[in-house]
Amino acid sequence: MQPKIAVVILNYNTRNFLEQFLPSVCGSTYPNLEIVIADNASTDDSVAYVKAHYPQCVCINLDKNYGFTGGYNKALKQVCADYYVLLNSDVEVTPNWLEPMVQLMQSNPLIAAVQPKLLAHHTPTQFEYAGAAGGYIDQLGFPFCRGRIFEAIETDNAQYQDAKQVFWASGAALLIKADLYHQLQGLDDDFFAHMEEIDLCWRLQNAGHQVWVCPQSTVYHVGGGTLQKSNPRKTYYNFRNGLILLYKNLPKNKLFTVIAQRWILDIIAAVWFLVQGKFGDYKAIAKAHIHFVIYFPKWAKKRQSNTTHAAYYSPQVYKGSIVWQHFKNKVHTYTQLINKS
């Protein structure tokens, strides 16, 4: 019998997305499948809509909005399956999207998490920002993807069709072994949203597991559904969580040098926002750094629970600076980057 998969969609006031995209999820051809709607105390009629039109779906009603991280952690304690798929409500899937990922997972016992190829729903010929064809980080912890470097998004010309070990898999459509999710205590609640999947994938690799992308599976992601790119709150989470991510997971001998360099680059970014008149983003970066310092004992405790930090030395970490390569050397594609290495 094939392993049981629970596709868990976290919902908060996204009835429009459920109405648009839940039919594709319910049309999945994988036989041993449960579809779960985990509702973060929505104030719209999302749950009523699902119960009326998709009675085959299981609804989990949370008592308040716990964010992306807390919502999944609370909900998944109530879901029994071999594999979970964390799926955003704004994702349209293809009928056989699950089978290739399960096949890949079963082909190698070291694989703990897999993502499909993410294409943009509005422009299906292009990769989607939040994961594209698999995620990486550089030596300073800046994330990028096969198919997306910062805001430079590539057209999908089948140039990244090989299944490949990567550093992180997108939280928009993440297949993960259920036992390992709980063993590593799931997503970090303090991240709330943004970079939480990178942290989880980093911890998986520190524990000796692998993360892969499976481009034979394709989904279409709207993106930007939680916080818009121009939102200072998003800026706050990106900068604060970036520092937490590094402190939790870096090897001891890299802690000071990497975080110091990130701190300098963050200051440069803050000044750049100030020059552009984006005072909200400027304040968000300052707030992110202040909160990182104020709550430092909390991050230190999290680091202590992460007993190994070897993943930083893996080939999936780009040993140069993606910031330098992109903004100074005008590298806009993953292929260009690899050819320069």
N, C-alpha and C positions, 0 to 999 in steps of 0.2 A: 504493500500500500504506500502511496506517495505521502510525504510528510504533510501534516496539516499546516496550512498558512492562514493566519489572521491578518487581513488587510484592515488597518486601523486608521480611520480618517478623523483627525482632530478638527472640531468645528466650533467656531464662535461667530454667530450671526452671518453665516455664509450660505443662506438658503439658495441664493442665486447660483452659486457654484455647485451645490449639491444637485439642484435641478438640472444644471447643464451637464455635469460630469459624472454623477453617480450611475447613470445608465451604462456608461462604458465600463465602469468597474464591475457592475452586476453582469455584464456581458463577458467577463473573463472566462476562458475555457478551462482553466485549471480545475480539476475535479474536487480536490479536498480543501475547500475554501470557505472561510467565514468572513463576512464583511461586518465591521464594527464601526459605528459612529460614536465617537467619544466627544460629548458636548461640554464645553467649558462655560456652562451656565449662560447660554445664549438668551437674549431678550427678544429675538424674533421667533418665527414659527418653524425654525429648522427641524426640530425634533418631531413636531406634529406632522410636518410634511413627509419626513422619512417614514414614520409609522403608518401613515395613510397610503403612501405610494410604493414603499419598499418594505413590506412586513418581514421579508426574509433577512433583513439587516438587524443586527443587534444594536440597541442603543444603550449607552452608558451615560448617565446624567451626573455630572460633577456639580458640587455645591457652589463653586465660584470659578472665576477665570484664573486658572493656574499658569497661564502662558503656554508656550509650546512645550517647554521642558517639563514643568510640573504637571501639565495636563496629560502628557503621555505617560509619565511615571505613575500617576494615580490610576489612569485607565488600564495600563498593561498589567497591573497587579490583579485585575479582574478578568484577564484574557488568557485562556489556556491554548497553546499551539506549539508546534515545533519551531516555526519561523514566524516572525512578525514582519509586516511591511508597514512602515510609517509612511503614509501617503497624504500629501496635502490635498485639501478639498478643491484646489484649482488645477488639478491634473486630469487630463484625459488620457486613458490608457488604450492600448490596442488589445484585441481579443486574446492573443497568446503571449502577452508580455511577461507572464510569470514563469512559464516553462523553461525558457533558456537560462534564466537566473538560477532556478532550482537545480538544473542540470550542472551548471558551473559550480554552484555551492557543493554539490554532492561529488564532484570530480576531484576535489582536493579538501581533505579534512582540516587544513589550516585556514581555509577561507571562513571568515566569520560574518562578513557583510558584503553586499553587492548592490550596486546601483545600475539602473538601465541608462541608456542614452537619453538625455533630456534635450528636446527640441522646443523652440518657442511656439506657443499655441497660436499667436497672432501672425507669426512669420515662420511657418513650419520648415522652411529650408534652412533656417539658422539654428545654431545651438542656443540653449537657454542659459542665462547667467548663473543660475544657482547650482550648477553641477556639470553641464555640458557633457563631455565624454570622459569624465573622471577628474577628481581633484588632487592637487598637489600643494605643497607649501615650499617657500624658499628658506634659506638658512636663518632669516629673521622672523619667520612665521607668517609671512604674507601669503594668503591663499591665491591660487589661480587654477585654471583647468585646461585640459586638452579641449580646445575649442573656444576658450575665453581667457584673456589676460586683461585684468582690470575691466575697462568698459569696451575693449576691442573684442567683438563677438564675431566668430567665423561662420561662414556658410558651410553646411554639411555637404561635402562632396565625397562622402564615404572614405575620407582620409584617416579616420580613426575608428575603423570597424573591427579592430582586433580587441578581443577580451584581454584585459591587462591589469596587473596589480597597480594600485594607485595608493595615495596617502589618505584621502578621505572621500567618502561617498555622500552624495547629496541627501539632506534630510527631507527633501521634497518627495522622494520615492526611494526609501531605504529598506532593503531586505536584510534582516539580521537574525541570527540564531537566538531564540528566546532565552535559552538557559544562560548564554553569555551576557545578554542584555541585563538580566537580573544579577548575575554574578558580579558584574562591574557596576552595579547600582544605577544602571540606566543613564539617562541624560542628566547633566548637572543642573539642578534646580536654580542655582544662582545665576546661570546664564540667561534665563527667562526666554530669550530669543536671540538668534544670530551667533554663529560659530559653535553652537552646541554639538552639532554633528561632527565637526572637526575634532573637538575634544574627545568625544566618544570613540571615534576611529583611532585617534592617537593612543588612547588608553588600551584599546583592543590590541594594537600593535606592540605597545609596551609589554603586554601580557603574552606576546608570542604568536598572535593571530595575524591574518592577512585581510586586506580590503581590496575589492576588485570592482571593475566596471565591466558590464556585459552589453556591448552595443547591439547585439542581436535582439535585445529587448528595447523597444522605443516607447517613450511617453511624451506627452505634450503639456508643457507647464506654462501657465499664465504668468506667474511670478509677481513679486511686489505686493502680495496680498496682505501681509502682516503690517509692514511699515513701508511707506514710500521712500525712495532713495534720498529725497531732499529733506526728510524728517530728521530734525536734530536728535530725536529720541533714538533713531536708528544709528546715528553717528555716535551717540553715547554708548550704546551696547557694543558696537563694532570696536571702538577703541578700548573700552573697559574690558570686554571679554577677550580681546586680543592679548592684553597683558596677563589676565588670569590664565588663559590657555598656555602661554609660555611658562609662567611660573609653576604651574601644576606639572608640566610634562617635560621640560628641558632637563638634560643631564646636569649634574651639579657644576661641572667645570665650564658650562656654557651659560649659566644663569646670569651672571653679572654682565658679561660682554654683550649678549644678545638683547637683554632687557634695556641696557643702557643705550644701545644703538636704536632700539625701537622708541625709547623715550625721546631721543633727539629728533627722530623723524616725525614723531607725533607733534612735537613743538613746532616744527617747520610747517606741518599741515595746519595747525591751529593758526599760525601767523598768516598762512595763505588764505584761510577762510576769513580772517579779520580784514585782510587787504581787499577781498572781494565783497566785503560788507555783509557776510553771512555770520552775523553775531550769534545766532542760535547754535550753529555748528561749532563756532569758537568756544562758546560757553560749555557745550556738550563735551568737548575734549578735555577742558579744564576739570569739569565735574567727574569725568571718567577717571582721570589720574588721581584726583582727590579721594574718590571712593576706593580706588585700588589701594591707596596708602592707609586710609582709615580702617579698612576691613582686612588689612594684611594678615592678622592672626588667623582669620578664617581660611584664606588661601593657603597659608602655611600648613594648616591642618589637613587640607585636601591633598597637598603635595606629599605629606607623610604617608597617606593611605595609598599613594601610587608608588609601589615599591621598586619598580624598575623604570628606566628612562632610555632604553636602548634604541627606540624607534627613530630618534633624531638622526642617527647615523645610517639609516636605510637609504637605498638608491632612490626612493620615492621623494626624498627631500632634495630640492635643487640647491646645490652648494654655492651658487652665486646669489646676486640680488635681483629679484624680478622687478623691483622699483627702478634700479639703474638700467637694466636691460630694456625696459619698456619706455621709460620717459627720456633717457639719455640716448640709448642706442636704437630707439624706434622699433623694437621687437614687438610685433603685434599678434603673432601666432605661435602656438606650441611647437610647430615644426621648425620655425625660425630659431626658437630658443634652443631646441635640441641640437640643431645644426651648428650653433655657435659654441656649444659646450665641448 
